[in-house]
Amino acid sequence: MTNYFLESLLSPLDTRYTKIVRPLRKYFSDDVFYAFRVQVELEYFSFFLEQVKGISLSRDEKTLLEKISTPSKDKIDLIKIIENEGCDGRPKTNHDIKAIEYFIKNLLKETSLEEFTELVHFGLTSEDINNITYGIMLSKAVTQEITPSLQFIYSTLVDLALKYKDIPMLARTHNQPASPTTLGKELAVFALRLERQINNLTNQRISAKLNGATGNYNALHLAYPEIDWIDFSRRFIRYISNKTSTNLEFTLLTTQIIPADNYAELFNTVKLTSLILQGLCQDIWEYIGREYFILKQDKGQIGSSTMPHKVNPIDFENAEGNYKKVKHFCNMVVEELLISRQQRDLSDSTIKREFGEVLARFYLANKILSRGLSKIEANPVVLTEDLEKHPEVISEGIQTILRREGNKEGYEKLMILTQGKKTTLEELRIFIGQLTISKTVKEKLLQLTPTNYTGIASKLAEKI
């Protein structure tokens, strides 16, 4: 292999799918993680100066801090040098947060804030900065990218449900012909399920803490015992949540790390949504195979390297595969983050660094599913033909009317006629004609067909 191949990126998220998932990079790349933490450190620094030391920053000082917090490649590279190689006579830190602290202190030298440099990261542990940063990253990504991608799918499903609400379709239970429905109503079911999960994601809040090495404000309380550190932390979390337009909420009791319950709730919702949409992909894949949907092909797209006629449902297959990956990633997050050894160990940090990949896969699947939904078109002719092949499905309606009319053993008689047999509509009409029931009821039953026996499916589809 040449050096070119050896230096290529490993993940298809950064190669094959990079154009699709690019919006997630501004929340979850490794460089972004550094940049967000610099911003959190500086927000804490200025908040501490004002609230604890009673120092109001001048306009120039605020501008200086904003300039330092503005991310750039040179700044991130310098932090990494401090961390991995050492800089300005300091040995390498082998610690990312300490490298960020030294980076900020270096830039405050020879400024009006130089005398306060020891208040950078004062009284905190790394997890105070990290947990707030993860909360910001997750909240922004979910609000600005993930939820809109789901809302697009939901809107598309609503449009399709209303468009096809009156098109009869053979339902199947246990993969056997069952009482008819409409195509629109079946899609409406998925829309309603998805809407619930979108609401859950929208209302999800992320816990955040600022309370020192083991959650007891030890160092902060020792240094400034007169300060109400619980109130300080609560106000800082509220302040930074408002400034970043995120859904952070203060948590009072923690160990060194924030309890991962909110993370678990968030990724459980992502997992549940993935399972719902995986089911949608599989159902539509089946509908395409049964020719209930016509799949529009992109001009010039090849379906098979050897079979020229093929038009494959690749978007639904691709989305399904990615939803399955998301499910497994989410299981790992939920099952592992909730448990730590005593206060913590670095296994939680390793998993948190995968948040971006989980949500990128989820976002990718949503985008591919959206593309697939834009290519399907109902095929009423085939839908009707399939229904008419199974006239026995109206036997449910017939036996129900017979029971209402007091006709004994209506169910049993129809079971003998239809169960496990190929029954024709004519045979059912002969059966109806021989029944001892009123003329009005008989005429009503004789008008019953698989295409008009859909209950209130059309009205139900409109309920979304």
Buried (B, 14 or more C-beta within 10 A) or exposed (E): EEEEEEEEEEEEBBEEBEEBBEBBBBBBBEBBBBBBBBBBBBBBBBBBBEBBEEBEBEEEBEEBBEEBBEBEEEBBEBBBBBBEEBBEEEEEBEEBBBBBBBBBBBBBEEBEBEEBBEBBBBBBBBBBBBBBBBBBBBBBBBBBBBBBBBBBBBEBBBEBBBBBBBBBBBBEEEEEBBBBBBBBBBBBBBBBBBBEBBEBBEEBBBBBBBBBBBBBBBBBBEEBEEBEBEEBBBBBBBBBBEEBEBBBBBBEEBBBBBBBEBBBBBBBBBBBBBBBBBBBBBBBBBBBEBBBBBBEEEEEEEBEEEEEEEBBBBBBBBBBBBBBBBBEBBEEBBEBBEEBEEEBEEEBBEBBEBBBBBBBBBBBBBBBBBBBBEBBEBBBEBBBEBBBEBBBBBBBBBBEBBEEEEBEEBBEBBEEBBEEEEBEBEBBBEBBEEBEBEEEBBEBBEEBBBBEBBEEBBEBBEEB
